[in-house]
């Protein structure tokens, strides 16, 4: 990728249109000047036009030369792109499992548009999907494990107006928080949903209050920061009373920082009061809790699926070419035949690989914990025990299969 970056820098530096724009502006200035002189003295029109010919011709020649350099730079950059991003065939649609779930796909698209704030596009999409409902195309030999889910998540049951209103409120609050550093709408929302947030074990309400205290302490929107300490103290006395039981240590830290007001940079509380990412972290936390109360994930499932698919595509293309050469087929439906290196943020489910069989456990073959607390897959357990007492493969303990307990991941 280093060559690509260098090519991009060279294109930006040497093959931009800045010189062309300057040459065009010079030609325009010459024409305007000539028009002004002719308007002032119409009898000098022929002389002004004769004088104008050579400068205008030179301007056009210079412009053409500049454009040649731009086209040459674009050609070189195109070669670098072709070298780094080779064209590969896309996977065939012979096993298009998604074609049998059009309602789930349309719902994912509609939800993505709604949560991204594209309300007009979402309404149009829902209207068109309702007027022209898609027909499911079953994949041969593939059962439909989501039949009941598709009935529950039908597009006709998607309350778009309610979601538009709720997401509209969310984006309004986020705009105030990110662009105006106004925390009050977010704090009022957290207070309104305090019981639900408390039931989830969320600390959003206190974190927003703490950031408001810090904002006031540092002077807030006021040019005069001398009264910041007093305003922050009044806010703490009024708002932090209900948080003392659960967040007493954090409140003590905020109070202790008052003694270091004149030199916060060298104080033990510098990381609290000089956190450049505090506002973005608060916005992300608010988005996460807002979506969770709606029963939604913090990130768009459609975005996650598309990104994970883009990451997996090169590996799957390589797999497809190997299978084609060896004339083999992909026989597993519920798991991929190769490991896909997804980033840690895309690991949503815990997995367990049996240390005996080296296979990943499933709902049909769940992990089982023996009395000695070692865990193996159920099939391995039954194979080792043969219905009677057996010795743990990792310690001297003996047990019976009925003494093992199923582990829920």
N, C-alpha and C positions, 0 to 999 in steps of 0.2 A: 504493500500500500504506500510505501515511501515514494515510489516513482509517480503514483497517482497524485499524491499531495504536491510534489514538485511541479508536475504538469499543471495542476490547478493554480498554483502560485504564479507560474510563468504566464498562464492565460490571463489571469487577473492583472498582472503587472504590465505585460507587453502588448496584449491583444485586446485591450478594452476600447470602447468607443469614445473616450474622452477627447482624443485628438481630432477625431472625425466631427464631434460636436463643435469643437472650437473652430474648425475650418468652415463648417456650415454657418456658424454665427458670423464669421468674418465676411462670407459671401453675402449674407443678409444685410450686414452693416453697409457694405459697398452699394448694394441696390437701394437701400433706404437713403443713403447720402446722395446718390444720383437722382433719385426721385425728388428729394428736397431741393436740389439745385435747379432741376428742370421746372418744378413748381414755382420757384422764385423768379426764374428767367426762362420762359418758354423758348425764346430764340436760340438758347444755347443747348437745345436738346440733342442736336446731331453731334456736337462736339463732346457732350457728356457721355453719349452712348459709345462713341469711338474710344474715348479714354477708359470706358468701363470694360471693353472686350477682353483685353489682356489680363487684368486682375481677376475677372470672373473665371476666365479659362484656367489661370493658374490655381485658383481656389478649387475648381472641379478636379484638376489633375492631382492636386494634393489630397483631396478627399478620396479619389479612387485609389491612390497609393496607400492611404491609411486603411481602407477597406480590404485591400489585398493582404495587408499584414494581419488583419483580424481573421480573414478566412483561412490564412495559412496557420495561424495559431489554433483555430478551431479544428482544422484537419489534424494537426499533431495531437491535440487533446483527444480527438475521436479515436485515433490509433491507440493511445494509452488506455482509454476505456475498453476498447475491444480486446486488448491484451489482458487486462485485469478481470474483465467480466465476460468470459466466453459464453456464447449462446449455447444453452443446453435444452434438450427437448423436455417438455413438461410431462408429468406422469399421465398415463392414460386414464380414462374415466370408466374402465371396465368394472372397477369395484368402487363405484361412487356410493358409499353408504349414506351420504347426506341427502341423496336424491329421494330417499324414502321418508325424510323428515322435513318437508318444506315449511310446515307451521312453526317448528322450532327455529328454523333459520330466519324466517321473516320476523318472528318475535325478537330474536337477538338483534337483528338490524334495527327494528323500531326502538327497542330499549336503548341501543347505542346512540341513536339520533336524539332521543329524549334526554338522556343523561349528559350529552354533549351540548345541550342547549339549542339544537337545531329543530325547534318546535314546528315551524312551518313545513319543513321537509318531512318530518315524522308524520304530521297529519296527512300530507299528500300521499305518503307511502302507505299509511294504514287504509286510507280511502281506496287506493288502487288495489291493494291486496284484498280488501273486502269485496270489491266489485268483480275482481278476477281471481278467485281463490285458486291457489296452485294445487296441482294434483300430484299425489305421492306416487313415485315410481319405485316399487320394491326392488331391492337388490337381490338377485337370485341366490338362494342358499343362505341368506342373512335374516335372522329373526329380528323382530322389532321389540326391543326391551323397553322402549319409551312410549308405548301405546297409551298407557294410563296417564303418563306425564303430558303427552301432547293434548289429551282431552282437557286436562286441568289448565294448560297454558295456551289455550286457543286464543287467536288474535282478537276474536269478538269479545273476550273477557278482559282485554287490556284496557284499563281506564286511562286513556291518554290525557283527558282534560285534568284529572286529578294529579297525574304524574307531572304534567306540564306546570301546573301551579306549584307543586312541591319543589321541582327542580328549578323553577323560576326563582322561588324564594332562596334556594341554595346558592344560585349564581349571584343573586343580589347581595347576599351576605358575604360571599367570597370576594366580590368586587370591592365592597367596603373594607374588608379585612386586608386584601393584598395591595390595593391601590391607594387607599386613604388612611390605612392604619387605624380604622375605626372598628373597635372590637365590640362595641355595645350591641349591634344586631346579633352577633354570634353568641354573646353572653346571655342576651334575653332568650334566644332559642334554647340554649342549654338549660336555663332556669325553667323554661316551660316544659322541657322533657327531662327534668332532673330525676324523676322516679325511674323512668326507663333506662337512663344512662347509669344510674346507681345499681340497678338490677343487673346490668351487663358488666359491672365492675369498672366502668369507664371513669377516667380522671379528667375528662375534657372540661367540665365546668370549672374545676380548680385551675387547670393549666391556662385557660383563657383569662381567669381572674388574676393569676400571677403575672401573665404577660401585660395585662392592663396596669397592674401595680408598677411594673418595670417601666412601662411607657410613661406613666405619670411621674415616676421617680426621676427619669432622665429628662423631664421637661415637657413631654408630650408635644402638642402642636404649638405651644406658646413659645414666642421668641425669648421671653424672659423666663429662664429656668430656675430663678431663685425660689419660687414658690412650689417647685416640683415636689420637694420633700414633704411639705405640709399637705398637698393634695393627695399624694400617695398614702400618707399616714391616715388621713380621713377615709380614704377608700378602703384601706385594710381594716380599720375599726368597724366599718359598716358591712363589709362583704365577707371577711374571713372568719367571722364568729362561728358559722356553721361548719367550717372545715377544720377546726382545731383538733377534733378527735382523730381524724384520719391523716391530716397533713401537718401536724404540729411541727415536725422537724423542718419541713420546707418553709413554713411561716417564720420559724426562728431564724432561718438563713436570710430571709428578706429583711427581717428586723435588724439582724446583726450588720447588714450591709450599710445601714444608716450611719454607723460610726465611721465608715470609710468613704463617705460621700465625696470628700475632697480629693481622694486618691484611689478611685475604684480600680484603676488599671493594675495597681500593685496589690490589690486586696485578694483574700481567699475567695471572693465572690465574683471575680472578674468573668468567669465562664458563664455566670447566670445573666449578668447585665450587659455583656458584650458578645452576644450570640447572633452572628449575622444571619443565620438560617432560622431564627426563632419564628419569624412571621410565616415563612413557607411551611415550617413544621406544624404550626398551628392551623394553617389552611388545610394541610393534608389530613391532620387529625380530625378536623371538623367534617371534611368530606367523607372520611371513613365512617365516623359515627352517624352522620346523617343518612348515608346509604344503608348502614346496618339496621337502623330503625325502620327502613323501608323494606328490609329483607333482601337487600342487594349487596353485592360485593363492592369494595371500594373502587376497583378498576373494572372497566367494561369487559365482560366475558368475550365479546366479539373481538376486541382489540387484543386480548390475551391469546385467544385461539389463533388469530391471524399472525401474531408475532411468533408464537411457538411454532406454527406451521412453517413460517419463513425460515426459522432457525433449523428446523428438521428437514427442510426440502433437499438440501445438498446430500445429506446422508441417505435419504430415501431414494433419490435419483441414482446414487451409486449402488444402493441395494438392488434397485430395479434392473440396472445393467448387469450386475453379477448374476441375478436370478435368470435373466434372459440368456446369458451365456451358458449357464449350467442347466438350463431348462428345468428349473424348480419353481415352486409356487409358494406364496405366503399362506400358510395354513392356519395361523392363529388369528382369532377375531378380537380378543379382549386385551392383547398386549402386542407391542411391537417386537419384531424379531431382532432388532438392534437397539443399542443404547443411544439415546439422544441427549447430547450434552446441554441441557437447559440450565439457565442461571438459577441460583438458589431461590430467587424471588418467585420462580415459577414452579416450585415444589409445594403443592397444596395438600398432599396426602402422605401420611406416614406409610412406609413400606417395611416389610420384614422378609429377609431371605433366609430360608432354613439352612442352618450350618451343616446339616447332614446331607440333604438332597441338593443343596445349592440352587434351589428354585424359589421364586418369589411366591409368597402365600397369597391365596385368593379367598373369596367368600366360601367357596366349596372346599378349600383346603386351608383353614384358618390356622394361625399360630396357637400353640397349646403350651401352657406353663406347667411344669411338673412341680411336685412339692419342694424340690431342691432349688426352685426358682430359675432353672434353665428352661429355655424356650426352643421348641422345634415345631415343624409343621405337623399337622394332624396325620397326614399320610405316612410320614416318617415315624411318628409315634406308634401307629398301628402296625407298621412293618417290623419295628423293633420288638414290640411287645408280643405280637402274635396272640393277643387276647389274654395274656397272663402277666405276671409280674416280670419286670425287666430292669436292667441296670441303665442308669443315665449314661449317655455316651460321653459326658464331660466330667462326671464325678462318680464316686463309689455308691451314691444313693440308689436305692431300689424303690420302685413304686408300681402302682397298677394304673392302667389307662383311665379308669374311672376317677382317679384322684387328680388327674390333670384338669386345668381350668382354661377355658377359651380366653384369649387375649384380644381385646378390641382396640384397634389402632385408630 
